[in-house]
Amino acid sequence: MYILYSILVLAVFALASPWFGYQALRYRKYVGSLGQRMGYLPVSFNMDGDPSIWIHAVSVGEVLTARPLVADLKRRYPGLRLFLSTTTMAGQQLARRSVPNVDAVFYFPFDLGLFVRRTLDLVRPRLFLMMETEIWPVLLRECQRRGVKTAVINGRLSSRSFPRYRLIRRFMARVLGDIDRFCVQSDESARRFVELGAEAGKVVVTGSLKFDSLDPPGAVRARERVLRYFRVPPSRPTIVAGSTMRGEEATVLRAFRRVRVAAPSALLVLAPRHPERFGEVEQLCRGEGWKTVRRTELAIDAEPRADIVVLDTIGELASLYQIGTVVFVGGSLVPTGGHNVLEPAVFGKPIVFGPHMENFREIADAFVAADAAVRLDGEGQLEITLVELLGDPVRRARMGAAARALVEANRGAKDKTMMVLETLLQPAAPSNVVPFRPIA
């Protein structure tokens, strides 16, 4: 099975190589990372061959979620080096800039034996941690052979991905058998991991680390620096549309036109999910006749003199949610699984999202049930909902308070996760974290 998997990986690379080439030429993606993805890390990376903890976080969202755990691991295990890998360029940039507790950041290797072994030879992990659903069969098998402990942290299996994994359940059972612990977000994800072949005694429901990764509203850090470019008075209605995907911006612009009828001074902050689309979205806004400016073109300590600001930076969106009168969370009007609603929630903002929140279903359901968010049935409802919320400050305040209360009530996953990881890095000790037991 592993030979077949490796052949399939090579075939995918071969078929996708024209696309990778286009991305490299058009957006300069992958050019500087190819060596690391093939396992060629600088010798200075771990020159003395020190043992380490290796955390893999795919992109921006996973890096942000990993930050509080990284800090605790560094304090708890100062004798181990701490390395962080990412898959995307955006995640790499954010990790290098905003995760100061790690010893080094690098690109995750292609999941092929030669590349994986090169990476492990230099990283020398005692513990390998995968954020959410980053399950790589060859790497896990090699870790098992070397005696490297492995764990899934903040694990989840969405309703969209679970049926695909079930199609290869026999193979997945072998892969999951190489993982020592599963720290998962919910009972539903726990049951799904067990159904795919994970041992129930290895699966622990620790909750979502995303709640713990949120800074409290009063935290300063880089937030004040960002806000110096957005001196928006409280009287100016502001819509923040975060992490939008292709196909959503046109809907947001139509809704914003309706908003401007009711609130002529309203501002739209539009934050595309993918950096390569910044220019495309800017042109779309200008083509619709809006006075548009990029975040990097704003004057410091001044109110944006534009109808729309396109956020063309990485890592600032979470801070900018605090200026929103209403927040729309993108990736939810098109079938891409949705994005994180917790970042605006921590600021007590009324939240709107579409019907496609498969990757955050449990959290989305909880917010809707608590009247902390509005779930749209389709794109046509967006403009109506935004206008209604802008005209109803009492409802906005009630929704925002409910959103913030949900965040505070669900913190604690970090401490539970650390308790599980301690059992992998030292002799087993009594713990009050109860392993998941499936219902008979």
N, C-alpha and C positions, 0 to 999 in steps of 0.2 A: 504493500500500500504506500509506503513512504517513497519507494522508487517511482511509482506512478504519480504521486503528488509532485515530486521534483521535476518529472518530465512535463507535467501540466504547468508548473511555474515557469519553466523555460519556454514553453509554447506561448504562454501569456506574454512574456517579455518580448518574444519575437513578433507577435501580432501587434503589440502595443508600441513597438519601437518607433514607428513613424510619428505617433502622437507624442511620445517623449521627445523626439527630435524637434517637433514643431514647438513644444513648450520651451525647450532649451533655446531655440533660436528667437522665438517671439518674446518670451518673458524671462529669459536667462535662468529658468528653473532647472535644477538637477545638475547644472554644469559643474559647480564647485563641490558637489556632494558625492559624486559617483565613486570616488576612491573609498570614502568611508562606508558607503553602502556595499562595497565589495570587501569590507573588512580591513582596509588599509588605514589604520589609525596612526597618528604620529607616535614615534617611540617614546617621546616625552610625555605622552598621555598618562602612562602609568609605568614610569621608567624602572621603579624598584619592584614591580610585580606585586604591589600590595593587594590584599583581599579587599573586596568592595561589596556594596549594595548597588544594584543596577535597576533603575526605574525606567520603564518605557511608557511615554505619553505621546500619542499620535500627533496631535496638533494643538492649537491654541486652547481649546476648551479643556483638554486633558492636562495640559501644563498648568493652567490656573487651578484646576482641582487638586493637582498633586502638591502644590506649594506648601500648605500647612503640614502635610505628612513628611515632606522633605525636611522641613525645619525640625520636626520632632525626631526623625531618624538620625539626623546629624548630632543632636544633643544626646540621644540615648546611646549611640554607637560611635563615639569619637575615634575609636581605633580602626574603623572601616572607612575606606574612601567611598564617596557617594557620587555616582554617575547618572546622568539623565540623557536618554535618547529620545528623538522625535522622528517622525516620518516626513512631515511637511516643512517647507521652508519658513512659513509663517510661525509654526510652532518652535522651530529652531531659533528664530530671531527673538521671540518672546522669552524663551527659556534663558538665552544668554543675557538678556537685559533685566529680567525680573525674578530670577531664582538664584539668589546669591549664595545659598547654602551648599550648592553642589561643587564638587571638585572639577568637573568637566562636563561639557555637553557635546553630543555627537549624533550623527545620523544612524538610524537603525539599519542593520545589514539586510540585504536580500536574504530570504529564507532558503538558502541553499547551503549544503554541507560545508564546502570550502570557505565560503564567506563567513558563515556562523562560527566555524572553528577559529578562524583568524581573530575575530572579534573577542571571543571568549578567552583566547590565549592572552590577550592584553588586558582586558577588563578584569578578569579573574574574580567573578562574583561569588560570594557565598550565598547571596539571595538575589533572585531575579523577580521583579514585580511588574506585572502587566496591568495597565489601567483599562478598566471597563471590559472590552471584548477583544483585546489584542492577543489572539491565540495563534501562535506560529509553530506548527508541528515539528519542523526540523530543529529549530532552536530548543524547544522544550525537550525533545529526545536527547539532544546533546547535553543539555543541563542535567538530565536524569543520569546519563552515563558518567558524568563528572562529579556527581554528588552535590550539585548545586540545588539548593532549595528554591522552590518556585511558588508564586501565589498570584492569583487574580485579585486586584483590589478595586473597589467601587464597581464590581462586576454587574453586568446586566445582559439580558438577552431579550431584545425587543420582539414584539409580535410580528414584525416584518422579517427579521433575520432568523427567528427560531424555526419556521418551516423549512428554510433552506438547509439549516444544519441537520434537521431530522432526515433529510434525504440521504445524508452520509453518516447516519448515526453510528454504524459499526466502526468507521474510521474515527469519528469524534470520540467514541468511548475510549479508544486506545490513546488518543491525544490527551484527553482530560485525565486519563490515568497517570500521566506524567506530572500532573500539577499537585502540589502538596496541600494547598489551601485555596478556598474560594471565599472571599469576603464580598458579599453581594448586597445590592441595594434593597431588595424586597423579597417577600415570600414567593412571589410569582417567578422572579428570576431564579430563585433557589430551586424551585420545582423543575424549572426548565433545564437547569444544569444537571440535576439528578436524572431527569428523563433522558438526557443525552448520554449518560454514562458516568457522571461524576459520583464518587462515593458520598453518600449522604452525610457521613461523619466528618467529611472534609469541608462541608459547605456551612458557612456561618452568615446569618443575616446581620450585617453591621449598619445598614442604612446608607444614605447617600453622602459621600464626602463633599458633594457640591455645596451642601448647607454650611459645612465647616470651612470651606474655602473662601467664604464671603467675608470681606472686611466689615466690621461694624460701621454704621453710618457716620460716626464721628471720626473715623480714621483719616489721617491727612495724607502722608506719603506723597505719591506722584499726583494725587487727585487735584490739589490746588494748582499745580502747574498747568494741568489740562484746562481747568476752568478759567484760567487767565485769558484764554482765547474765546471763551463763551460767556461774556459778561451780559447775560440775558436777564433783563428785569423781570421780577415776578409777575408783572402784569402782562407780559407777552406770552400768549399761548404757544407751547412748543410740543411738536410731535417728534418723538424719536422712533425711527423705524430701524431696528437692529438686526444684523445678520441676514439681510435679504438675499434671496436667490434669483437667478434669471427667471423672468416671468412674473415676478412679484412687484418690481419697481413701477411698472406701468399702472398696476392696480393702486398702489400707494399714491402715485401722482394724481390719478383721477379722484381719489378720496380727498387728497389735499386741496384740489381745486374747489371741491364742495366745502371744505373747512374754511377756506379763505373767504367765501361768501358770508359765512357766519362770523368769522374772526379775521378781518382784513390784515391784521398785523402778524398773523401766525407764522411761525418758523418751522421748517422741516429739517431735521438732521437725519440724513439717509446713509446708512452704514452697510455697504455690500459685504457679504460674507467672505468673498475671495478677492485678494488684492489685485489679481490680474483684470478684474472687472471695474476698477475704479474709473478708468477713462471712459469705458462704455457707458456707465451709469451717469457720469457727468454729461456726456453728449446727449443722452436720452433726456435729461432734465432741461438742458438748453434747447433741445429740439422742441420741447413742449412750451417754450417761451418763458421759462422761469429764470430769474436772475440767480445764478448758481455760482458757488465758490467752493474750492476744496479746503479742507481743514488746514492743510499745510500752507495755504495762501492767506489765512486769517491774520489780522493785526493783533498783537498782544494788547491786553487790557482795553479791549474795545468790543462793543456789541456787533455781532455779525450783520453787515449791511447787505443782506441778500435774502431771497425767499427760501433758498435751500442750501444747506451745507452738506457736501459729500465727505464723509469721514474716510480719508485716505491714509490712515495710520493703523498700526496694529497694537492692540492692548489698551486702547483708550475708551472703548465703547462702554465697558462696565462702569467707569467713572462718570461718563456723560449721561447715563440714565437718570442721574439725580436732577438734571435740568428739565426733564420731560414733564409736561403736564399730563400727557397720556403716552404710553409706550406700546408699540406694536412689535411683537417678536416674530421675526421672519423665518423662512424655511417651513412655514406652516400652511401657506395658501397653495403651495405646490407639494407634490408627494415626495419630500426629501427627509421627513422624519421630525422636523421642528428643531428648535434650539432652546437654550437655557432661559427659563423665566425667573430664576432666582436672583440674577444680578439686578434687575429693576425692582424686584420684590423687597430686597433689603433696604431700599430707600423709601419704601412705602408708596410705590407708584401703582396706579391702576393699569392693568395689563390686558392687552388684546392679542389673541392669536387665532390662527385658522384651524381647520379640521384635521390637519396632518401633523400630529404631535406624537407619532408612534415611538420615537426614541425617548420621549419623556412622558409616557402615558400616565404612570402612577402620579407623578408630580402635577401634571396638567389636570388630571381628574380631581386631585385634592384641592387645587386652586379654584376650579369651577364650583365644586361642592361647597366651598367656604365663601363663595361670592367674592373671591379675591382676583378673579380674572373673567373675561368674557371670551367664550369660544364661538367663533363665527362658523356658520354652516357653509358659507361660500364667500367668494371675493366681493359679491355685490353688497354684502352687509357691512363692509369695512367703513365706507364713507358715512353711513347712517350711524354706526356705533361711535365713531370718532366725534361727530357733531353732537350726539347726545351726551357723551361724557364731558366734552368741553363746556357744555351748557349746564352741567349739574355738579357743582363743586361738592355738595354733600355726598353724592354717590361716589365721587372720586376719593374723597377722604375715607369713606367707609371701606371701599375696596383696598385702598392702600394700607390701612391699618390691619385689615385681615391678611394681606400678603406678608407684611412684616411679622405678624404674629406666627404665621406658618413657618417662616424661616427660623425664628428663635426656638420654636417648639421642637424642631427637628434636628437641631445641632447635636453632636455627640458621636457621629460615626468615626471620627478620627481616633478617639480614645479606644473605641471598640476594635478598630483595625489594628492599632498598635499592640493591643493585648494579644491578638492572634499572631502577629508577626513575631512577637517575643518568643512564642513557642517554637518557632523555626530557627531562631538564632541562639537559643540556649536550651538546656534540658527542660523537659516539660514541667510545668508548674500548675497548681490549681488555678482555675479561671472561672469567673462567673459569666463568661460569654458562652451561651449554649449553642452547640452545633444544630444545624437544621435537621429536623426529622420529618420526612414526608408523611402526609396523612395516608393511612392505610385505606 
